Amino acid sequence: MQIKSASLFYCFLYAAGTVVYFVLPVWGGIFSEEMLFNTAMIGWLLSADMIANTIANVTARYWIAHWNWRKTALGSAALMASANLMCIGVDDFALLMALRLVAGFAGGGLTSLAAVGIARSGEPDKYFGIALSIQVFMGGLILFSSPSLLAEFGNASIYVALAALTLIALPFLRAIPDGQLKAQLPMPKSQKVAIGVKASGQFPKILTILGFVGVILFFAGMNSLWAFAENIGTELGIEEQFIATTLSLSLLISMGGSLLAVYLAGKVKRLTPIVLGVSSIVLAVISFFWVQGNWAFFIAINVFNFGYNFVIPFQSGWIASFDFKGESIVLLPAVQGAGISVGPILSGVIINDTSYLRAIYPSLSLLIASIAIFLLLSSRQSSLDISSLD
């Protein structure tokens, strides 16, 4: 029961550390229309949390095994909440940038700790799915409520909401052991290790590397199109309000994908849902060539996002199965962030001020390449005679 409670706690930490990405569109409007920052300043402010989050993920590999488990969670959550609250009333660019970097670094500490905790749960696919569901719920809630919050309480309400979501899991802090990360749970019995692999769980690094490459390609493929989804809808002649409603609703509907992954976790080999999920996304992307009318656009976007959230838990769980000690899994959020960042850049170059539908080409290429990498990963794992529900 303790493992289950602790794993749920990590799910909340993971969601709290990444929920800020859902408010970036809201901040974009505030920074430009109310604070009158120029586009360069806005770009830096909207990137600050992700930059600092990634730095925290990378450095976590060197400190996470030596820090007290419970104190790390408490300190990171408190720092992130405090940094958000200190942003209230700040309209100076340099100070606001500094506070966003602090909040982002603390958020990276939360996601790093959560990734290791989930990896050690014995059911990483299941708990990554739950974490993703909580993240989407939190993000969708704050995104949908932001117009009302801003109208009633002003810009401060967004910072308060982020701080509150960061602290929501702390009442369950005692669910996790109080000590250093490296001294925690023994390897779960579900972690099957066969010929050629040490019983300590030291899988060949090539498996983790292949997994990371597949994740980067997948996230780049998804976000090369998602970043321009609104522009694509406009080019297809979809009503502006309908586009906005569709994109917002798709975030909540996509929770069904992560919940389905939770249900299937441990019941199917990971390769099967990854291939099926990415294939459904590929079909949704192709369909934009022929989308006509509001509801065709609605269906395509929702299939796209449903598949997105369905695939991620199996990818994350698979990589976690190679890294039970947590030496590399802390890099997973950074790897995902790299894919998120690269995708729109590639599409922007290919679109080149012509048709936004050209974003379909890099999206398809990268998604299909990600399938190929995970097929290679499965083949490589089989050749090593390792059984870990691939």
C-alpha positions in Angstrom: 0.0 0.0 0.0 2.9 2.3 0.7 4.3 1.9 -2.7 0.9 2.7 -4.2 0.4 5.8 -2.1 3.9 7.0 -2.8 3.5 6.4 -6.6 0.3 8.5 -6.6 2.2 11.2 -4.7 4.8 11.2 -7.5 2.0 11.5 -10.1 0.9 14.7 -8.5 4.4 16.0 -8.3 5.0 15.2 -12.0 1.8 17.0 -13.0 2.5 20.0 -10.7 6.0 20.4 -12.2 4.8 20.6 -15.7 1.3 22.2 -15.5 2.8 25.7 -16.2 3.0 24.8 -19.9 -0.8 25.0 -20.2 -0.8 28.7 -19.1 1.8 29.9 -21.6 -0.9 31.1 -24.1 -2.6 33.0 -21.3 0.7 34.6 -20.3 1.5 35.5 -23.9 -1.6 37.7 -24.0 -0.9 39.3 -20.6 2.8 40.0 -21.4 2.0 41.6 -24.8 -1.4 43.4 -24.1 -1.0 44.5 -20.5 2.7 44.6 -19.7 3.6 45.8 -23.2 6.8 43.7 -23.5 8.3 43.4 -26.9 8.2 40.0 -28.8 11.8 39.1 -27.8 11.0 39.6 -24.1 7.8 37.6 -24.4 9.7 34.8 -26.1 12.2 34.6 -23.3 9.6 34.8 -20.6 7.5 32.0 -22.2 10.7 29.9 -22.6 12.1 30.5 -19.1 10.2 27.8 -17.2 11.1 25.2 -19.9 14.8 26.2 -20.0 15.2 26.0 -16.2 13.1 22.8 -16.0 15.5 21.2 -18.5 18.6 22.4 -16.6 17.1 20.8 -13.4 16.4 17.5 -15.2 20.0 17.3 -16.5 21.7 18.2 -13.3 19.4 15.9 -11.3 21.4 13.0 -12.6 24.2 14.1 -10.3 22.4 15.1 -7.2 19.1 13.2 -7.0 20.6 10.0 -5.6 22.2 11.9 -2.6 19.4 14.1 -1.5 16.8 13.3 1.1 13.7 12.0 -0.7 11.0 13.8 1.4 13.0 17.0 1.9 13.6 17.3 -1.8 9.9 17.1 -2.6 9.0 19.6 0.1 11.8 22.0 -0.7 11.1 22.0 -4.5 7.3 22.4 -4.0 7.8 25.3 -1.5 10.3 27.0 -3.8 8.1 26.7 -6.9 5.0 28.0 -5.0 7.0 30.9 -3.5 8.5 31.9 -6.8 5.0 31.9 -8.4 3.5 34.0 -5.6 6.4 36.5 -5.8 5.6 37.1 -9.5 2.3 38.9 -8.3 2.5 42.5 -9.2 5.9 42.3 -10.9 6.1 44.1 -14.2 9.9 44.5 -14.5 11.2 42.1 -17.2 14.5 41.2 -15.5 12.9 40.4 -12.1 10.1 38.5 -13.7 12.5 36.5 -15.8 14.5 35.6 -12.8 11.5 34.4 -10.8 10.3 32.3 -13.8 13.7 30.7 -14.0 13.6 29.8 -10.2 10.0 28.5 -10.6 11.1 26.4 -13.6 14.1 25.0 -11.9 12.0 24.0 -8.9 9.5 22.4 -11.2 12.3 20.4 -12.8 13.3 19.2 -9.4 9.7 17.9 -8.9 9.6 16.2 -12.3 13.0 14.6 -11.8 12.1 13.2 -8.4 8.7 12.0 -9.7 10.2 10.3 -12.7 12.6 8.3 -10.5 9.8 7.4 -8.0 7.4 6.3 -10.8 10.3 4.3 -12.4 10.7 2.4 -9.1 7.0 1.7 -8.7 7.1 -1.6 -10.5 4.2 -0.3 -12.7 5.7 2.7 -14.5 3.3 2.6 -17.5 0.3 2.7 -15.2 1.6 5.6 -13.0 3.0 7.6 -15.9 -0.5 7.3 -17.4 -2.0 8.6 -14.1 0.5 11.4 -13.9 -0.4 12.5 -17.5 -4.1 12.3 -16.7 -3.6 14.5 -13.6 -1.4 16.9 -15.6 -4.0 17.3 -18.4 -6.9 17.7 -15.8 -4.9 20.4 -13.9 -3.9 22.2 -17.1 -7.4 22.0 -18.7 -8.9 23.3 -15.5 -6.7 26.3 -15.2 -6.9 27.0 -19.0 -10.7 26.9 -19.0 -11.0 28.9 -15.8 -8.4 31.5 -16.7 -10.9 34.0 -18.5 -13.1 34.0 -15.4 -10.1 34.2 -13.0 -8.5 37.1 -14.9 -11.8 39.0 -15.1 -12.6 38.6 -11.4 -9.2 38.7 -9.7 -6.7 39.9 -12.3 -3.3 38.6 -13.4 -2.4 37.5 -9.8 -5.0 34.7 -9.9 -2.9 32.7 -12.4 0.1 32.8 -10.1 -2.0 31.9 -7.1 -3.6 29.0 -9.0 -0.1 27.6 -10.0 1.1 27.9 -6.4 -2.0 26.1 -5.2 -1.6 23.2 -7.7 2.0 22.9 -6.7 1.1 22.3 -3.0 -1.9 20.1 -3.6 0.0 16.8 -3.0 2.0 17.9 0.1 -0.6 16.5 2.6 0.4 13.1 1.4 4.2 13.7 1.7 4.5 11.1 4.5 3.6 8.4 1.9 7.2 8.4 0.7 10.2 7.2 2.7 12.4 9.8 4.5 16.0 9.2 3.3 18.3 9.3 0.3 17.0 8.2 -3.0 19.7 5.6 -3.6 18.7 3.8 -0.4 15.1 3.3 -1.2 12.9 0.5 -2.6 14.4 -2.9 -3.7 13.8 -4.0 -7.3 10.2 -5.1 -7.7 9.6 -8.7 -8.6 7.9 -7.5 -11.8 11.2 -6.3 -13.1 12.2 -9.5 -15.1 15.8 -9.8 -16.0 17.1 -12.6 -18.2 20.3 -13.8 -19.9 23.1 -11.2 -20.5 21.7 -8.7 -18.0 23.0 -8.3 -14.5 20.5 -8.9 -11.7 21.2 -5.4 -10.5 19.1 -4.1 -13.3 21.9 -2.6 -15.3 20.5 -2.9 -18.8 22.7 -1.9 -21.8 22.7 1.9 -22.3 21.9 1.4 -26.0 18.3 0.5 -25.0 17.8 3.8 -23.1 19.4 5.8 -25.9 17.1 4.2 -28.5 14.2 5.0 -26.3 15.2 8.6 -25.9 15.7 9.0 -29.7 12.2 7.5 -30.3 10.7 9.9 -27.7 12.4 13.0 -29.3 11.2 12.0 -32.7 7.6 11.4 -31.4 7.4 14.7 -29.5 8.9 16.6 -32.4 6.5 15.0 -34.8 3.5 15.8 -32.6 4.5 19.4 -31.9 5.5 20.3 -35.4 1.8 20.2 -36.2 0.2 21.0 -32.9 2.1 24.3 -32.7 0.4 25.4 -35.9 -3.0 23.7 -35.3 -4.8 27.0 -34.9 -3.2 28.4 -38.1 -4.1 25.2 -40.0 -7.7 25.5 -38.9 -7.9 29.0 -40.1 -6.4 28.1 -43.5 -9.0 25.3 -43.8 -11.8 27.9 -43.3 -12.8 26.8 -39.8 -14.5 29.4 -37.6 -12.2 31.1 -35.2 -14.3 30.4 -32.1 -14.8 26.8 -33.1 -11.0 26.3 -33.4 -10.4 27.7 -29.9 -13.1 25.6 -28.4 -11.9 22.5 -30.2 -8.3 22.9 -29.1 -9.3 23.5 -25.5 -11.8 20.6 -25.4 -9.3 18.2 -27.0 -7.0 18.6 -24.0 -9.7 17.3 -21.7 -10.9 14.6 -24.1 -7.3 13.4 -24.5 -7.4 12.3 -20.9 -9.2 9.3 -22.2 -6.0 8.2 -24.0 -3.9 8.3 -20.8 -6.7 6.6 -18.8 -6.9 3.8 -21.4 -3.1 3.4 -21.1 -3.6 3.0 -17.3 -6.1 0.3 -17.9 -3.9 -1.6 -20.4 -0.6 -1.2 -18.5 0.9 -4.5 -17.7 -1.7 -6.4 -19.9 -0.1 -5.9 -23.3 3.4 -5.6 -24.7 4.4 -2.0 -24.9 5.3 -2.1 -28.6 1.7 -2.9 -29.6 -0.1 0.2 -28.2 2.8 2.5 -29.3 2.6 1.3 -32.9 -1.2 1.4 -32.9 -1.3 4.8 -31.1 1.2 6.5 -33.4 -0.5 5.0 -36.5 -3.8 6.5 -35.4 -2.0 9.9 -35.0 -0.5 9.5 -38.5 -3.9 8.9 -40.0 -5.3 12.0 -38.2 -2.4 14.1 -39.5 -2.9 12.8 -43.1 -6.7 13.6 -42.8 -5.9 17.4 -42.6 -5.3 17.3 -46.3 -9.0 16.5 -46.8 -10.6 18.1 -43.8 -13.7 20.1 -44.7 -16.0 21.6 -42.2 -15.9 22.2 -38.4 -16.7 18.7 -37.2 -14.1 17.0 -39.5 -11.5 19.3 -37.9 -12.9 18.5 -34.4 -12.6 14.7 -35.0 -9.0 15.0 -36.5 -7.7 17.1 -33.6 -9.2 14.9 -31.0 -7.9 11.6 -32.5 -4.5 13.4 -32.7 -4.5 14.4 -29.0 -6.1 11.1 -27.8 -3.3 9.1 -29.4 -0.7 11.6 -28.0 -1.7 10.9 -24.4 -2.2 7.2 -25.1 1.3 6.6 -26.4 3.4 8.6 -23.8 2.8 6.3 -20.8 4.0 3.2 -22.7 7.1 5.1 -24.0 7.9 6.4 -20.5 7.3 3.0 -18.9 9.5 1.2 -21.4 12.4 3.5 -20.8 11.9 3.3 -17.1 12.2 -0.5 -17.2 15.8 -0.1 -18.4 16.7 2.3 -15.7 15.4 1.2 -12.3 18.2 3.0 -10.4 17.0 6.3 -11.8 20.4 7.3 -13.4 18.9 8.3 -16.8 15.1 8.4 -16.3 15.5 11.9 -14.7 16.4 13.0 -18.2 13.1 12.0 -19.7 11.3 15.3 -19.2 14.3 17.1 -20.8 14.2 14.7 -23.7 10.5 15.3 -24.2 11.1 19.1 -23.9 13.8 18.8 -26.6 11.3 17.2 -29.0 8.7 19.8 -28.1 11.2 22.6 -29.0 12.5 21.1 -32.2 9.2 20.3 -33.9 7.9 23.8 -34.4 11.3 25.0 -35.6 11.4 22.4 -38.4 7.8 23.2 -39.4 8.5 26.9 -39.4 11.4 26.4 -41.9 9.3 24.1 -44.2 6.2 26.4 -44.0 8.3 29.4 -45.0 5.4 31.8 -45.1 3.5 29.6 -47.6 0.8 27.1 -46.6 0.5 26.0 -42.9 -0.6 22.6 -44.2 3.0 22.0 -45.1 3.5 21.3 -41.4 2.0 17.9 -42.1 5.1 16.7 -43.9 7.6 17.0 -41.0 5.0 15.7 -38.6 4.4 12.6 -40.7 8.1 12.0 -41.3 9.1 12.3 -37.6 6.1 10.2 -36.3 6.9 7.3 -38.8 10.6 7.6 -37.8 9.6 7.2 -34.2 7.7 4.0 -35.0 10.8 2.7 -36.7 13.0 3.5 -33.7 10.7 1.7 -31.3 10.6 -1.3 -33.6 14.4 -1.3 -33.6 14.3 -1.0 -29.8 12.1 -4.1 -29.5 14.3 -6.0 -31.9 17.5 -5.0 -30.0 15.9 -6.0 -26.7 14.9 -9.3 -28.0 18.4 -10.0 -29.4 19.7 -9.5 -25.8 17.1 -12.0 -24.6 15.5 -9.5 -22.1 12.0 -9.9 -21.0 10.4 -6.7 -19.7 7.1 -6.5 -21.4 8.4 -4.8 -24.6 
